[in-house]
Amino acid sequence: MTEPDLEVEAMLQRFRERAAAVRTRTLPPVGGEERQRFIDQAQADLLDFGIVGDAEATLEDGILTLKVDLRPPSDDGPAGPDAP
């Protein structure tokens, strides 16, 4: 059985779509601790999906590398010294 080819850009796009879905997800009719757990999970999902969706990906020799710049943007422009 062969492994399916990994389409890295398609994978990243799915994570971007998941992050967008979390942003527009409606809150179910729950209250109290269940409501807070739902909100906390949504915030974690948005962070996780957003980080992966924003990654620069390379696939070399069977190794997938995701590069994510987590530095805050500066007043001078985009984040990081490698930014254009």
QUIURKA-V522217 format. One record per residue. N is the residue number from 1. RES is the residue in one small letter. PHI is phi in whole degrees, 0 to 359 (* if undefined). NEAR is the number of other ideal C-beta (glycine too) atoms within 10 Angstrom. Layout:
BEGIN
n=N res=RES phi=PHI near=NEAR
n=N res=RES phi=PHI near=NEAR
END
This chain:
BEGIN
n=1 res=m phi=* near=2
n=2 res=t phi=264 near=4
n=3 res=e phi=282 near=6
n=4 res=p phi=291 near=5
n=5 res=d phi=292 near=7
n=6 res=l phi=274 near=11
n=7 res=e phi=262 near=11
n=8 res=v phi=299 near=16
n=9 res=e phi=297 near=8
n=10 res=a phi=296 near=8
n=11 res=m phi=296 near=16
n=12 res=l phi=297 near=17
n=13 res=q phi=297 near=12
n=14 res=r phi=298 near=14
n=15 res=f phi=292 near=18
n=16 res=r phi=298 near=14
n=17 res=e phi=295 near=12
n=18 res=r phi=295 near=17
n=19 res=a phi=298 near=19
n=20 res=a phi=296 near=14
n=21 res=a phi=294 near=12
n=22 res=v phi=295 near=18
n=23 res=r phi=300 near=12
n=24 res=t phi=259 near=6
n=25 res=r phi=295 near=12
n=26 res=t phi=275 near=5
n=27 res=l phi=278 near=9
n=28 res=p phi=291 near=8
n=29 res=p phi=284 near=6
n=30 res=v phi=236 near=12
n=31 res=g phi=227 near=7
n=32 res=g phi=63 near=7
n=33 res=e phi=296 near=8
n=34 res=e phi=297 near=10
n=35 res=r phi=299 near=13
n=36 res=q phi=295 near=11
n=37 res=r phi=298 near=11
n=38 res=f phi=297 near=14
n=39 res=i phi=296 near=12
n=40 res=d phi=298 near=10
n=41 res=q phi=294 near=11
n=42 res=a phi=297 near=14
n=43 res=q phi=295 near=11
n=44 res=a phi=294 near=11
n=45 res=d phi=300 near=16
n=46 res=l phi=299 near=17
n=47 res=l phi=298 near=12
n=48 res=d phi=298 near=14
n=49 res=f phi=295 near=20
n=50 res=g phi=295 near=18
n=51 res=i phi=298 near=14
n=52 res=v phi=294 near=18
n=53 res=g phi=296 near=18
n=54 res=d phi=271 near=15
n=55 res=a phi=290 near=18
n=56 res=e phi=265 near=11
n=57 res=a phi=246 near=15
n=58 res=t phi=228 near=11
n=59 res=l phi=233 near=13
n=60 res=e phi=230 near=7
n=61 res=d phi=53 near=4
n=62 res=g phi=80 near=7
n=63 res=i phi=248 near=7
n=64 res=l phi=271 near=12
n=65 res=t phi=241 near=11
n=66 res=l phi=252 near=15
n=67 res=k phi=251 near=9
n=68 res=v phi=232 near=13
n=69 res=d phi=270 near=15
n=70 res=l phi=264 near=8
n=71 res=r phi=289 near=11
n=72 res=p phi=291 near=7
n=73 res=p phi=296 near=11
n=74 res=s phi=267 near=11
n=75 res=d phi=291 near=4
n=76 res=d phi=276 near=6
n=77 res=g phi=149 near=9
n=78 res=p phi=299 near=11
n=79 res=a phi=292 near=12
n=80 res=g phi=80 near=12
n=81 res=p phi=288 near=7
n=82 res=d phi=272 near=8
n=83 res=a phi=291 near=12
n=84 res=p phi=291 near=4
END
